[in-house]
Amino acid sequence: MAKDNDDESEDPPVALGEGNAVAGVPLARVSSRLSYGIEKSTVRRREGETKIRTPSGPQSLGDVLDEIDETYFDRRQSFEKAVRNVIGTGPVPTE
């Protein structure tokens, strides 16, 4: 049996937009905007001012890059791993 289009007028099953805000953008969003292989200096130029979410609160990606020894990221995974080695993993605080 075909469903009627009247179901579209119902409320969504999950309420969106409630709860505390989270400062910064997810690392995955930043890394998806880049093309790999990429040099650290290019990442800094393009995204260095971007505040990323970390377990200790939002941090500038440029500040995180200062603590990374690698100068070239051949894959997205190597970039994200290097950043996570600096910022750590865990829950991100809300405002």
N, C-alpha and C positions, 0 to 999 in steps of 0.2 A: 504494500500500500504506500502511495506517495505521501510525503509529509506536506502539510499546508505551509504556506509562507507566513502564516499568522504567528508561528513560533518565534519569529525574529523580534517581535515586540516584547518578549519576555526579558526580564533582567538577566544579565550575564551570570553564570554559575559561580564566579569568583568576583568579589568586589575589588576593584583596582583603585589605586591612589590613596589608600588609607595607610596609616602607620607613619613612623618617623622617616625622614629623608636620610639618604646616605650621601655624604660628600665625596666628590671625585668621580671619575669614570672608571669602569672596569678595565683591567689590563687587556682583556681580550678585545675590547673595542679599539683601543689604541693599536694593538698589534695587527688587527685586521685592516687598518688603514695604510699599512706599510707594505712594500714589496721586498721580497728577499731574494738574494743576498743583499745586505745593506750594511753600510758602515755606521759605527756608533755616532760619528759626527753628523751624519745625515739624519739619523733619528733625533739627535739633539736639536738640529736646525728645524725639523718639521714638527716635533712633538715635545720639545724640551720644557715648554711652559705648561703643558697639560698636567693637571692634578689627577693622580691615579689613586684608587682606593687601596688602602693597606690596613693590616690589622692594628697599626698604631695611629690611624687617621690618615687623611689625604696628604700626599707628598708630591712635590714636583718631580716629573720624570727626569728632568735634568739633574736634580740632586741625586736621584737613584743611580743614574748613569755615571756620575762621578765616582761611585763606589764599585763599578764594574771594570775589571781588567781587560776584558775582551774588547777588540776594536772593530770586529766584523761579526755579523750574525748571518750564518748561511741559511738558516731556516727559522720560521716563526717559533718553533718549539725551543730552539736554542736561545732566542731573544727572551721568551717568557721565562725559561728556566733561570737565566742569568738575573733577570729582574726579581723573580721570586726568591732566589738565594739571598738577595739583599733585603727585601721587604718582609720575607717570611710568609707563612700561610696561616690561615685561621679566620675566625669571624671578624667582620668589618664593623666597627662601631657606627651607630646611627647618631644623628644630631639630636 
